[in-house]
Amino acid sequence: MKIEIKEVKEPKDYKDFINVQFDIYKGNTYWVPPIKKDEIKALKNEFNPAFRFCSAKFWIATKDGKCVGRIGAIINHKYNENNNVKIGRFTRGEFFDDLEISKKLFATAENWLKEQGMNEVQGPLGFTNLDHQGMLVEGFNHLPSAASEYHHAYYQNHLVKLGYEKEIDWIEFRLFFEGMPEKAQRGAEIVMKRSDLTVKSFTKNSELQTYAVQLFEILNEAFKELHSVVPLDREMIDYYVKRYLMLLNPEFVKLVFDNEENLIAFIIGLPSLSEGLQKANGSLFPFGWFHLNKALKHPKVIDLMLTGILPEYQAKGVTAILFYELHKEMEKYGVTEMETTGIFETNQKVIQNWKNYENIQHKRKRCWKKTL
């Protein structure tokens, strides 16, 4: 039967767009399903404020009446204006191992981007750098963190056949902590004393609310030079705070302040929600929230979600403080392993920090590019 491409417009289209992942990864023990309602809301301009500066369209592929793939295309106008480029993004591409399906999906997204005046496409990239980004190309036998991505190994073969080439890679590590090294404590204490810094810890999410906006402002400063990044404005900050704040275990969030009580750095660890999300299977109710809450309170692995340090402090050893404080919290829970999220392979400064610990570099995600 002929493969048909349909633009996502009707309620059923949105459901098919989300549900097709569950068919593609059925029986895969490493894929971590998203919460369906959250994913649908992210695609709609009435819920996602990124549509103020992004244009986007989404499509599904059907065969014999069944949804067999999906893709989206995004133009982040703010990014293009800031960088004087005409780059479009493909996003959320998923497909069964059939080149005819992927070929038609990508051609549809590429044609729309060309119609909008774009001369290059990159991806997978989302609306912002806190949205879905990167295609897994190494590490298919490892469970991803809730903030990372998982794809079938055949995806990259399709991209190559469709004329895509590498733009840049993210790499991910698993760190192993055995006891508190004396040099870690001593190093953190030296940096704190030398720069007159203090650390704040938390026991309630409501306590973090006071610092949420400042935290994202630091993120903007720390990440502004990285690939595909656009600073988040206040409306986007509020959106992400509402979406993610209640999912944190505040004990694994550490903030560093200077002697005038200005926030200068933060680290956010999160008890791994991956197994809990697998058990939730796309829904918080009736039992999904129970599994996530259990994971938050009884961590086995900590996912390193975000770290941000103001540029003027990045060469002053503040990372040593952040990791020492987070490691102390991990020891209280008996947690000895940490999963990093994606780090650009070019970010040698951060990569060198990971090499201070026993580690494996086990996963790699790729941003692809193609001239239109």
Buried (B, 14 or more C-beta within 10 A) or exposed (E): EEBEBBEBEEEEBBBBBBBBBBEBBEEEEBBBBBBBBEBBBBBEEEBBBBBEBBBBBBBBBBBEEEBBBBBBBBBBBBBBEEEEEBBBBBBBBBBBEBEBBBBBBBEBBBEBBEEBEBEBBBBBBBBBBBBBBBBBBBBEEBBBBBBBBBBBEBBBEBBEEBEBEEBBBBBBBBBEBEEEBEEBBEBBEEBBEEBEBEBBBBEEBEEBEEBBEBBBBBBBBBBEEEBBBBBBBEEBBBBBBEBBBEBBBBBBBBBBBBEEEEBBBBBBBBBBBBBBBBBBEBEBEEEBBBBBBEBBEEBBBBBBBBBBBBEEBBEBBBBBBBBBBBBBBBEEBEBBBBBBBBBBBEBEEBBEBBEBBEBEBBBBBBBBBBEB
